[in-house]
Amino acid sequence: MGTFTKIKTLPLSIFNNAEYLAFLNSVLNLVPTPSEGGGEDDRPVIESLDADIRTNGSPEIGLSAQFVQTLEDDVMQLADVVNESRIAQETEEAAVHEKNRDNLVIYITTRISRAGTLPLEAERDAGKFLYKVVKPYIGIARLPVAQESAAIQGMLIDLRKEENATYITTLGLDAYLAELEKENNAYIALTSTRTQSRAANKKDSGETIRKRLDEQYDDLVMLAQSFSVAQPTAAATTFINNLNQLITETTTAYNQRSKAPRKKNSGGGGEDDRPVIE
């Protein structure tokens, strides 16, 4: 048996994002501070790295400040991607305006279409006159939303032409046209804001970030292992021992979760069909 402790291997690809993040956060929490050597024991579970580590790195295991900053930033970025809400507030608000404008379009076109059969002559005349205007717009509520926005704008322009004003008033549609314009403009404004927000806040995909983190973790292991051999210190030894313990606990927890439904084999053989970390 050799003199030096070797860092155990761990196939990070087997973990889902939550498990992956939990493991890397724990690794970061083990990194020794440059001023205290083994100061990880009195640090809370990481929300952000120790300021001393971000500023000076962790020389005891060969990590530069730039390395640990990049690693932590990518961990935080992955956490942000994983936890990001799938339905933005703008989407919820836009859905309300979309429903409202659909109802208004249907009401206006239906009111005009049916007015031609009403008992009052003035309403019948208004319905017959406006039907020719509104006929191309019947059914626009079923169009794709971007096309619907443009179609509503076109319908409003046509119905508000001077020759139609009297008939619109006769059918009591002035307020409905104003409300439709308001809802349509609100929908357009919100979807435009949502598009700009998505562009401004565009993030790397979780897969892309994980690829970077895989490489960074491999580098961390290589550096820690190398420094523990070339420049052995108590801090490096403690880090490697703690990391190996973390790997063991992580592997055990993973295997227990994966095999939980198979209660029949209670003899601890749940790891047979997966990589075993020794």
Beta strands, then each sheet from edge to edge (+ up, - down):
end
